[in-house]
């Protein structure tokens, strides 16, 4: 039976950084440095430098992935770009920018978006493409992220997004690759939360004007904060556990088979509670306290670091886990090794 395997990963992390102390100062001292570190779980995070556009960072991660895997860009059939919509130029296709930058002239590309769930969704899409289409043998997933540009640190309601950082990741999947098989994926969506959070100004409903331009660039907001909080309290963790369990079941596995959890960055206490519920030790995951939250790039970064650190090895069952505003929950299971 045809299957998809992960050939390797690549990342790009900007050199410019914002420390916990700087985040504290940006909040006007409402959040102390200690609270930023211990509660929000950020020691420091990468932020974009002058040349770190979303598309360009995605291309740099893709080039790193090609270097790490030794794969010829001419082999790539499809590029699924998971880069964010906040990019160098609106209405340009990021996948095609990456295609040109890396010389993947035989590939077609498309931008996909599921907010912070985009990587998990793209892994499922890539695996399904590789299994169903005889003509597709190699798929690259790549993209950049810098939504932290829109965070207003003076807005107390936005503390859940003070960790937003910048960076990019890439991953290559191949048909019938002899290693790192994608075993299963599961995604759950709740459209009742579709407009509970987002960038408020700059779209069709509230266009930029001379009067709101400064506010617009700090307008990543919770539109219906109480509705979002109440609904997430009801369904978020159960949906996550269902995604994990359904993905594992597709490979005849259960939670005791999890070897490594590649999960997005969120507050420290919730991360530890999740590990405890899944019966995992802290060394079976990476808490991205030195990176913050790079949106949908977190899963690629976690796998990349887990491989470097020796936490992912032959026979490790890797679970990727994400949630994205909108609201979406997703998981993939990858059996690492032969």
C-alpha positions in Angstrom: 0.0 0.0 0.0 1.3 3.5 -0.9 2.2 5.7 2.0 3.9 9.0 2.7 7.1 9.5 4.7 8.9 12.6 5.9 12.3 13.0 4.3 13.5 15.9 6.5 13.0 19.4 7.9 14.5 22.9 7.7 14.0 26.0 9.7 14.9 29.7 9.7 14.9 31.7 12.9 15.6 35.5 12.8 18.6 36.7 14.9 16.8 39.6 16.4 15.2 38.7 19.8 12.8 40.1 22.4 13.4 39.1 26.0 11.0 38.5 28.8 12.1 41.8 30.3 11.3 43.6 27.1 7.9 42.0 26.9 7.3 43.1 30.5 8.2 46.7 29.6 6.0 46.6 26.6 3.0 45.7 28.8 3.8 48.8 31.0 4.9 46.5 33.8 1.4 44.8 34.1 3.2 41.6 33.4 6.4 41.2 35.4 9.5 39.6 33.8 9.1 36.7 36.2 5.4 36.2 35.2 6.3 36.4 31.5 8.8 33.5 32.0 6.9 31.4 34.5 3.3 31.9 33.4 3.4 32.8 29.7 6.5 30.6 29.3 8.7 32.9 27.3 12.4 33.5 28.2 12.9 35.2 24.8 11.5 35.0 21.4 12.7 35.7 17.8 11.3 38.8 16.2 11.7 39.9 12.6 14.6 41.9 11.3 14.4 44.3 8.3 14.8 41.5 5.7 12.6 38.9 7.5 9.4 39.0 5.3 7.0 36.1 5.6 7.7 34.8 2.1 11.4 35.2 2.3 11.7 33.5 5.6 9.6 30.6 4.1 12.1 30.4 1.2 15.1 30.4 3.6 13.5 27.5 5.6 12.9 25.6 2.3 16.5 26.1 1.2 17.6 24.8 4.7 15.4 21.7 4.2 16.9 21.0 0.8 20.4 21.3 2.3 19.5 19.0 5.1 17.9 16.3 3.0 20.1 16.5 -0.1 16.9 16.5 -2.3 17.2 18.1 -5.7 14.6 20.9 -6.0 13.7 19.6 -9.5 12.2 16.5 -7.8 9.5 18.6 -6.0 6.1 18.2 -7.6 4.0 20.3 -5.2 4.7 23.1 -2.7 2.1 23.6 0.0 2.8 27.0 1.5 1.8 27.3 5.2 3.0 30.9 5.4 0.7 33.5 6.9 -1.4 36.0 5.0 0.6 38.9 6.6 3.4 39.0 4.0 5.5 41.2 1.8 2.7 42.0 -0.7 -1.0 41.2 -0.4 -2.6 39.0 -3.1 0.7 37.4 -4.1 1.1 33.6 -3.9 3.8 32.7 -1.4 4.1 29.1 -2.7 5.2 30.4 -6.1 7.7 32.9 -4.5 9.2 29.9 -2.7 9.1 27.8 -5.9 11.2 30.5 -7.7 13.6 31.1 -4.9 14.5 27.4 -4.5 14.5 26.5 -8.2 11.7 24.0 -8.0 10.6 24.7 -11.6 8.8 21.4 -12.0 6.5 22.1 -9.1 3.1 23.7 -8.8 2.2 25.4 -5.6 -0.7 26.7 -3.5 -1.1 28.7 -0.3 -3.2 26.9 2.4 -4.4 28.5 5.6 -5.8 27.1 8.8 -4.1 29.6 11.2 -1.9 27.8 13.7 -3.3 24.4 12.5 -2.0 24.9 9.0 1.1 22.6 9.3 -0.9 19.7 10.7 -3.6 20.2 8.0 -0.9 20.4 5.3 0.8 17.2 6.5 -2.6 15.5 6.0 -3.1 17.1 2.6 0.4 16.2 1.4 0.1 12.6 2.6 -3.3 12.2 0.9 -1.9 13.7 -2.3 1.0 11.3 -2.3 -1.2 8.3 -1.8 -4.0 9.2 -4.2 -2.1 10.8 -7.2 0.4 8.6 -9.1 2.0 11.7 -10.6 2.9 13.2 -7.2 6.0 11.8 -5.6 7.5 14.7 -3.6 5.7 17.4 -1.7 7.3 20.3 0.1 5.5 22.1 3.0 7.0 25.5 3.8 6.1 28.9 5.1 7.0 31.9 7.3 5.2 33.5 10.2 5.4 37.0 11.9 1.8 37.8 13.1 3.4 39.2 16.3 3.6 42.5 14.4 0.0 43.0 15.2 0.1 42.4 19.0 -0.8 45.4 21.2 1.1 44.7 24.5 -1.0 47.3 26.2 -4.2 45.3 25.6 -4.6 43.0 28.7 -7.0 40.8 26.8 -4.3 39.8 24.4 -1.9 38.3 26.9 -2.5 34.9 25.2 -0.7 36.3 22.2 2.2 38.1 23.8 4.3 35.0 22.9 3.8 35.5 19.1 7.2 35.3 17.5 8.8 35.1 14.0 10.4 32.4 11.9 9.8 29.7 9.3 9.8 26.0 8.7 9.8 23.5 5.9 9.3 19.8 5.5 9.5 17.4 2.6 7.3 14.3 2.2 7.9 11.6 -0.4 5.7 8.8 -1.7 6.7 5.4 -0.2 9.7 6.9 1.6 11.3 4.1 3.6 11.4 6.1 6.8 9.2 8.4 9.0 5.8 7.2 7.8 2.7 9.4 8.4 0.3 7.0 10.1 -2.8 9.1 10.6 -4.3 12.6 11.0 -7.5 14.0 12.4 -8.9 17.5 12.3 -11.9 19.1 14.1 -13.4 22.5 13.3 -15.9 24.7 15.1 -17.1 27.5 12.8 -19.1 29.1 15.6 -15.8 30.7 16.6 -14.8 31.8 13.1 -14.9 35.6 14.0 -14.1 35.6 17.7 -10.5 36.6 17.0 -8.5 38.2 14.2 -7.0 41.5 12.9 -9.9 44.0 13.2 -8.7 46.8 10.9 -7.4 46.6 7.3 -10.0 44.3 5.6 -13.2 45.0 3.8 -15.3 45.5 6.9 -13.0 48.1 8.5 -10.6 49.4 5.8 -7.5 51.4 6.7 -8.1 55.1 6.8 -5.8 58.1 7.7 -7.5 58.1 11.1 -7.1 54.4 12.1 -3.7 53.5 10.5 -1.8 53.4 13.7 -4.5 51.5 15.5 -4.8 49.1 12.6 -1.3 47.8 12.9 -2.0 46.8 16.5 -5.5 45.4 15.9 -5.0 41.7 16.5 -8.0 41.4 18.9 -10.5 39.1 20.5 -13.7 40.2 18.9 -15.9 38.2 21.3 -13.6 37.4 24.2 -16.2 35.9 26.6 -17.9 33.7 23.9 -14.5 32.4 22.8 -13.4 31.7 26.3 -16.6 29.9 27.3 -16.7 27.8 24.2 -13.0 26.8 24.4 -13.4 25.9 28.1 -16.1 23.4 27.0 -14.6 21.8 23.9 -10.9 22.6 23.4 -9.2 19.9 25.4 -11.7 17.2 24.5 -11.3 18.0 20.8 -7.5 17.8 21.2 -7.7 14.4 22.9 -10.1 13.2 20.2 -7.7 14.3 17.4 -4.8 12.5 19.2 -6.8 9.3 19.8 -8.3 9.2 16.3 -4.9 9.7 14.7 -3.3 7.0 16.8 -6.1 4.6 16.1 -5.5 4.8 12.3 -2.2 3.1 13.0 -3.5 0.7 15.6 -1.8 2.7 18.4 -2.9 4.3 21.7 -1.6 7.0 24.0 0.9 4.6 25.6 2.7 4.4 22.2 3.4 8.2 22.1 7.1 8.8 22.2 7.3 12.5 21.5 4.8 15.4 21.4 5.4 18.2 18.9 3.0 20.7 20.3 2.5 24.5 19.8 3.7 26.9 22.4 1.2 28.0 25.0 1.2 28.8 28.7 3.5 26.7 30.8 0.9 25.3 33.2 -1.3 24.1 30.3 1.7 22.4 28.6 2.6 20.5 31.8 -1.1 19.5 32.3 -1.3 18.2 28.8 1.8 16.1 29.2 0.5 14.7 32.5 -2.9 13.8 30.9 -1.1 11.9 28.1 1.3 10.1 30.5 4.4 11.8 29.0 7.6 13.0 30.7 8.8 16.6 30.1 11.7 15.2 28.1 9.2 13.7 25.6 8.4 17.1 24.3 10.1 20.5 23.8 8.6 23.5 25.6 9.5 26.4 23.2 10.3 28.9 26.0 13.3 30.1 24.0 11.2 30.6 20.8 7.7 31.6 21.8 4.8 30.8 19.5 5.7 30.7 15.8 2.1 29.9 14.8 1.9 26.9 12.5 5.7 26.6 12.4 5.9 25.2 16.0 5.4 21.6 15.0 8.2 21.6 12.4 10.5 23.5 14.8 9.7 20.9 17.6 10.5 18.0 15.3 13.6 19.7 14.0 14.9 20.4 17.6 13.8 16.9 18.8 15.9 15.3 16.1 18.9 17.5 16.9 18.6 16.7 20.7 18.2 13.0 20.2 14.6 13.0 21.6 13.3 11.6 18.4 15.0 8.5 17.3 14.5 5.2 15.6 11.0 3.8 16.5 9.7 7.0 18.1 6.0 7.7 17.5 5.7 11.4 17.1 2.4 13.2 17.6 2.1 16.7 16.2 -0.6 18.8 17.9 -2.0 22.2 17.1 -5.0 24.5 17.5 -5.8 27.6 15.4 -8.2 30.4 15.9 -11.3 29.9 13.8 -11.4 27.4 15.5 -9.5 24.3 14.5 -7.8 21.4 16.3 -5.6 18.9 14.6 -3.1 16.1 15.2 -0.8 13.9 13.1 1.0 10.7 14.0 4.4 9.9 12.4 6.3 6.7 13.1 10.0 7.9 13.0 12.6 5.6 11.6 12.4 2.5 9.3 
